[in-house]
Amino acid sequence: MTSAAIAAALPKTARTTIEGVPFPRIASGKVREIFDLGDALLLTATDRLSAFDVILPDGIPGKGAILTQMSNWWFAQTGGLIANHLLPDQPGEFARRGLNDRDLQLRSMIVKKLKPLTIECVARGYLIGSGWSSYQKTGEVCGIRLPAGLRQADRLAEPIFTPTTKAPKGQHDEPINDAQGAATIGAALYEKVKALSLQLYQFGHDRAKQAGMILADTKFEFGTDAAGQLFLIDEVLTPDSSRYWPADSYAPGQSPPSYDKQFVRDHLVAVKWNQQPPAPRLPAEVIQRTQEKYLAALKNLLG
């Protein structure tokens, strides 16, 4: 599906709840809702938006569809590196279960039932965000000593793996080092997901470069089946799980503009919100500009 077709199909108003699905809802997160299909799961991305770990009262129209379609594209691109959780015939799976609503299909995946790993796998090629904050304090990121004198948004000599805990809902993920990660999921599995995360990051970075973007960092999630086979799950290389910058305006020493909700974060900081619920309403201009950021990333990649 082309980016133009996806853009044309986006709803005019945000769909922040998913109703009318004739299957049990078993989980609801900041963005996604999960329904039990019996032999599989329906993973549906709403248009909800969170900032500073608080769900905002206003969503971004079509955001869920953009994230899902971008993930589907990346799953197809990375299939040679690792299997993923998508059932192979998505249109057929929707039809077989009577899920014919076009908007629901655009924002949903029908996926295998897998056991998620209990760490989040973060790969970084640039020094930004929490990595930059940690470096300023200690000279390290997740126990990895970096050279002195690096600037904000500097490209690292080589990408690094900086995993985190997977905190319960309402709590913050915490960075962990290699020893802690290996203790959490086992040394052999840890080394496997570390290598895969770095490989997937490099693949994504190279493809983003062709599209005029820089993939600064990203988060992957993995799961296993009953036989222990590893799969790439959840979303992959989207603006919600990754930090993309326009290559033509990149300059180290500052926080570059990005194709994600940073525009919303900047607005909330400017209005001096205390980052506690309830969050303030977003102006129409902020909503529109944020949607444009997500769409721009999609169009750059898919053409």
N, C-alpha and C positions, 0 to 999 in steps of 0.2 A: 504494500500500500504506500503511495507517495505521500510526502509531507503535505502537499497541497490538498490531497483528498482528506487527510486527517484533519487539517486546519478547517476545511469546509464543514466537517462533520461535528465540530466541537459545539457543545451547548452554549447558549447565550448567558445562562446563569449557572452558578456553581452547584454541583451535585455533592452535597456534603454527607448525605446518608444514602444507603442503598436499600431500597424497599422493594417488595414484590418478588423476591427470589424464593421459589418454593422449596427451599432446602434449609436445614438448621444453620443459623449463624453461630459459629463456635468461638470467634474472637473478633475484637475490634481494636485496632491500634490508632496511632496518631493519624495515619493516612489510610491504611488498608483495612478491609473487612474480609473475613474468611468464612466460607460456607462449606459444610460437609456434604459432599456428593455421594458418599458411601464408599466407592472405590477410588475416589480422587478428591481434590479440594478445588473450590472456586476462590481464587485470590483476586479481589476487586479493589482497585485504587480509586478512592474518592477524590474530590477536589479540595479536601481539607488541607490547611496549611498550619504548620506549627513554627514557632520561633521561641528560642530560649526555653525549650521544653514545655511550652504552653500552646494548646490548640487555639487558633485565632477565631473570632466570630465570623470572619469572612473568608471564603475559599477563593480559589482562582479558577474560573470557568475552564473546563477542559483539561486541567492539569493531570488528572488521573489517566485520561486517555493518552496524553502526551507521554507520560512516564511509562505506561504499559507498552505502547507501540515502539518507543525507543528501546526498552528492554528486549522486546521480541526481536528487534533488528540486531541488537548486540548478541542475543542468544544464538541467532543464526550465524553471525560472524565468528563466534568463538567455539562453535560446535566441534571443530577439529582439535581444540585444546582440552576440553572437558565436556562430559555429558551434562545436560541441564534438566531441570524438573518439569519442563513442558511436555504434555502428552503430544504425540507427533501430529495428529490431524485436528488442529484447533477448531476450524469451522465445523467439522464433523462432530466433534465432541459437544459443541454448543447445540447443534441441531438435534443430536440424539437425546439431549436432556430437555429440549423444549425452551432453551434460553435464546430467544429470537430477538430480543430488544437490541437494536444496533448500538446504542450508546453503552449498554452493559457489556456487549462484546468488545468494544473498543478499549474499555478500561479494565478488562478482566483476562485472567489466564486460568486454564484448567490444568492442574499440575498433579504430579505424583505425591503420594503421602510419604514424607521422609522425616527423619529425625534431625532437626537443625543442630549444628555444632554450637557449643556454649561460649564461643568467642566470636567477635567480629574481626574480620581480616582487612586491615587498612594498609594500603600501599601508598607511599609518597615519593614524588619525584622532585618536589619543590618545598621550600621551607615556609610554611604559611599556617594560619589557624592555630590550633592547639599545639602543633609541632613547633611553630615559631615561639609561642609563649613558653613552652618547656625549655627550648634552646636558650632563650634569654635568661632563664633562671639558673639552669644547670649545665648548659653546654651539651646536653644530651636530649634524645627523644627515645622514649621507651628503652632506656638503658644503652642506646647506641651513641657513642661519643662522636660528635661531629667536629670538623675543623673550626678553629677560632676565626672570628671576623666575618662570618656569614651575615648577609643582609636579609631582611624580610623579602620573601618571594624569590630568593636565589634558587637556581637549579642545583640540585645535589649532584655530586660526582657520579653517583649511581642510585637508583631507587632503593628505598628502605622499607622494611616490613614493620609496622607499628600497631600491633593488635590491641584490642580493648576487651574488657569484660562485656557481657551482655546483661545489663542491669534489668531488674524487674521494672514494670511500667511505673513511671513517676520518679524513678531514680536515674542517676547519671552513670553512663558507661565510664569505666576507669582504665587508663592505659596500663598495659602489662608488658613485661619483658619476655625474652625467649624462654627463660627458665619457668616463669609463671605460666606461660602459654602451654608449654610441654607438660607441665604438671596437671593442667586443667583437662586436656583432651588426649594426652599420651604423646610421647616423643615422636614416634614414627608418623602419626597422623598430622601432628603439628608441622613437621618438616615438609610434609607433602603439601599442606595448604599454604605454607609460607612460599614455597617454590612456585606453586600455581598462581598465587596472588601477584607475585612479582612478574610472572610471565604474562598474565592477563593485563596487568597495568601497562607493561611495555607495549603489548599489542594495541590496547586502547589509546595509548599516547601516540603511537605511530599513525593510527587511523584518524585520530582527532587532528593531528598535524596536517594531514591531507585536506581536511575540511576547514583549515584556517583557525583552529582552536588549539589551546594547550590544555592537556589533562594534568592538573597539578597534583591531585590526589583522589583516591576513591576507596570505597568500602565494598567488600564482597562478603557474601554469606554462603556457606556450604551446608549440605545435609547428607546423610547416609541412608541407604535402604537396609533391609533386614540382612542382606548378604555383606554389608559393610562397604558397598560401592559408593564412591563419592560423587556428588552432584553439585553443580552451581545452582543456587536457588534465589528466591525473593526477586529483587530488581537488580539490574546490572548496568553500570556506567551511565546512569541517568543524572540529571542536574540535582536530584535530591540526595543521591548517594555519592556524588562526585563534585569536584570543583573544576569547572571549565573556565578558561580565560580566552578572550579574543587575542590571537597571536600578534596582530598588528599593533596593539596598544600595550603589549607587555613590557614592563620595565621593572627590574628589581629595586628594592629600597622602599617599596610602598605596597599597599594591598591592591592588586589589579581589579578592575571591574570583572564581574563574573556572570555566567548564564544561570543564575539560580535565584533564591529568595533573599540574597544579600540586600537587594533594593528594599525589601520589606524590613529587614533588620535595621538598616540605616534609618528608615523612617521612624521605627519604634524608638531607636536611641535618640533621634532628634526631638521627639515629643516627650522625652524623659519618662517613659513608662518604667515602672519599678520591676518589671519582669515577673510579676506575680499575678495570678488570675484574679479578676477577669481581665483579659487583654482588651485594648481599645479597638474600635471599628477602624477599618482601613478606608481611606479615601478612594474614590473611583479611579483616580489617576494612578495610584499606587498599584491597584489591582490590575489595571490595563497594562502598565509598564512591566509588571512581573510576568503576566501571561506572555507578553512579547519576548521576554528573555527566554522562557521555556521554549516557545515556538522557534526562536532563532536558532537555538542549539539543535532542535529536531531538523530544521530545514538545512542547516549546515551539513549534518551527517547524512541525511537521506536524499538530499538534493531536491 
